[in-house]
C-alpha cells in the first residue's frame, strides 16, 4: 500500500512539474504562483492544452523507442 502511495505521489509531482514548465513557457507562472486564482479560464486552458500536447508527444516518442528496440 505504501509503494502505491509513493508511485501516485511521484506521478502527481511529475504532472505538477510539467504544469509549471508549461506555465513558464507561456509566461503565466506569476499568475499560477498566486494560487491559480489570477488565471483566466482561457489561460488555464492554454496550460492544460499544452500539457496534454507534451504528454502525447512523450507517448509517441516512447512508442517509437519501443518499436526500434524490437
C-alpha positions in Angstrom: 0.0 0.0 0.0 2.8 2.4 0.8 4.5 1.7 -2.5 1.3 2.6 -4.4 1.1 5.9 -2.5 4.7 6.7 -3.5 4.0 6.0 -7.1 0.9 8.2 -7.0 2.9 11.0 -5.4 5.7 10.7 -8.0 3.2 10.9 -10.8 1.5 13.9 -9.2 4.9 15.6 -8.8 5.8 15.0 -12.4 2.5 16.5 -13.6 2.9 19.4 -11.3 6.4 20.0 -12.7 5.1 19.8 -16.2 2.3 22.3 -15.3 5.0 24.8 -14.0 7.2 24.2 -17.1 4.3 25.0 -19.4 3.2 28.0 -17.4 6.7 29.3 -17.5 6.9 28.9 -21.3 3.6 30.8 -21.6 4.7 33.5 -19.2 1.8 32.6 -16.9 3.9 31.3 -13.9 3.4 34.5 -11.9 -0.4 34.1 -12.1 -0.1 30.4 -11.2 2.2 31.2 -8.3 -0.6 33.2 -6.7 -2.6 30.0 -6.3 -4.1 30.0 -9.7 -6.9 32.4 -8.7 -5.4 35.0 -11.0 -5.6 32.7 -14.1 -8.5 33.2 -16.5 -10.3 30.2 -17.8 -8.6 30.7 -21.2 -5.1 30.9 -19.5 -5.8 27.7 -17.5 -7.0 26.0 -20.7 -3.8 27.0 -22.5 -1.7 25.4 -19.7 -3.8 22.3 -19.7 -3.8 22.0 -23.5 -0.1 22.4 -23.8 0.4 19.8 -21.0 -1.7 17.3 -23.0 0.3 18.1 -26.2 3.6 17.4 -24.4 2.3 14.2 -22.8 1.1 12.9 -26.2 4.5 13.8 -27.7 6.3 11.9 -25.0 4.0 8.9 -25.5 4.7 8.9 -29.2 8.4 9.0 -28.5 8.1 6.1 -26.1 6.2 4.0 -28.7 8.8 4.8 -31.4 11.6 3.8 -29.0 9.8 0.6 -28.2 9.4 -0.2 -31.9 13.1 0.4 -32.5 14.1 -2.0 -29.7 12.2 -4.8 -31.3 
